[in-house]
Amino acid sequence: MSSISVAVVGRPNVGKSTLFNALAGSRIAIEADSPGATRDRVLYPLTIEGRTFDLVDTGGIGIVDSQKLEKQVERQITLAIEAADLLVFLVDSRDGITPLDREVAERLRRSGKKVLLTASKVDTQRIEDNLPSFHALGFGDALPVSAKQNRGIYDLEEAILALLPPEAPNAFGAGEGGEQLTKIALVGRRNVGKSTFINQISGTERVIVSDTPGTTRDSLDIAIRSDQGDFVLIDTAGLRKRGQMDDSLEFFGHMRTERAIRRADAVILMLDAMEEIGKVDKRIASFKTISHNSRLRA
Ligand code: GDP
């Protein structure tokens, strides 16, 4: 079961990060982190009107002249585009179409993904006069927004929701009558024994592993059929690397764990009985859930 991903793409300085923050800002369910981290962040799980998806910021990556792209950067952009279900293509309403916009447009067209053309920095009504020119990019009307003035953000959210693919069915396929399997997230710091636990279950129950691993879609949903009933185990094991844990949780590990908890009906927080409860354990325990019937058990 992979989550839905919406990526904000465009050339540098069109306002991707600012827009990303405007969309993510009020909805980040996790407690505020240390300042300065935003630049490195590329993904936030968002819930708008009951739909949850990952908002991916390519702002730190940008799309620059392809001649100047380093391989690694290029790869990241490609991954973000490939992983996305919807691309919010941001252009700057003040600049009109630039050659780089055309290049980005071409690339997005080639991706075959759904593209939502959005014009940034429409701080005043007057700037809207520039919008028809963006038709030439071939993605229809540009949706005007101003992240700074908080204009058009609601409309953009509605447009995103309208273009999202249908909710992913669970690993057993959509249950008849829309029945959803209970989801149990398995969280805990590295090496507490999550994998062993899963292997144990795998040995005794019929386990179906779904989802594709990857840098941003890395939570693993394991559908388990048992005599007592079927359920889905959301595995968050093995992501965090030693040495990257100093600043509480390494970013993707943090996101992944947080998202797993948000999606879950119940959470198993696994602790190492041989060790003291540490900072990371406490941090995980403090994550908020969104499901009303969620409960945290250690
Ligand atoms: P990115 O490189 O595409 O991520 O662009 P940034 O988000 O870093 O923004 C580039 C510049 O545009 C910054 O100076 C922002 O303050 C400015 N900017 C972003 N959104 C708006 C907006 O809605 N109105 C105005 N006037 N400026 C904006």
Residues whose N, C-alpha, C, O or C-beta is under 5 A from the ligand:
A	BS01	GDP	R11 P12 N13 V14 G15 K16 S17 T18 L19 G59 K121 V122 D123 V145 S146 A147 K148 Q149
